Amino acid sequence: MKIERKKVSELVLEELKEMIKTGKFPPNSQLPSENELVKMFGVSRSPIREALSVLAAGGLIESRQGGRSWVREVNVAEMLKQVHFEMIKVEEVQNLLELRTIVESNAAYLAAKRHKQEDIVDLKASLEAFSQTVKDPYINGFEADYAFHRIIVRSAYNPFLTQTMDNISDLHLKAVQFSLSKNQGWEVRRKTVYAEHEKIYLAIKNRDVQTAMEAVAEHLTNARIKLGDKRVTVEDNTSEIQ
């Protein structure tokens, strides 16, 4: 029988989630400082910071003036049910988004040139499914987002592009869920992401190759900024993140 061994940061994360869920740290309350959490859990500072970064990425906590973390005023119970807080390092997601920006922006260029009518039908269906994230603040929408981007790559009709994305499909799916979790409870962010998807869809449908390529690059660059990727330059950022 295989015995599961968990990282210290995962154990800290589980305990903090339980404290938030049970109301020990209620909405709009301030979490203990990093030093206090270190003493509370008897661990080093590194796993504390990793656990806090996952909670922040999931939208359960936020940093306010002074650098302290606060529990956000959201439907915590629903968020904990719907968001799987896997220990994905933020740097891994940032690197994946950088790769996707290179691959998918060019795939969108080709998709705008080569797509078939059935591709547009599928792309529209995935866009409509993703629109539910605007209507319901606690829907993550990662399945529809993942499908939308995979249809774009498929519509480029290049088997090597498709295989490249197939090879990273598991990490891609988890990373999309991780990234979109930051939008839950934030209406402006959800509307912005939907608008970016709609712009991509219309550019591909209208065979506007340049706009399609630029729209995907803008969309994925904004996702990198939202996750704190310091490598993104001012020139890379073509729109403002709310």
Secondary structure, DSSP 8 states (H G I E B T S, - for coil): -------HHHHHHHHHHHHHHHTSS-TT-B---HHHHHHHHT--HHHHHHHHHHHHHTTSEEE-TTS-EEE-SS-HHHHHHH-------HHHHHHHHHHHHHHHHHHHHHHHHH--HHHHHHHHHHHHHHTHHHH-TT---HHHHHHHHHHHHHTT--HHHHHHHHHTHHHHHHHHHHHHGGGTT-HHHHHHHHHHHHHHHHHHHTT-HHHHHHHHHHHHHHHHHHTT-TT--TTT--S---
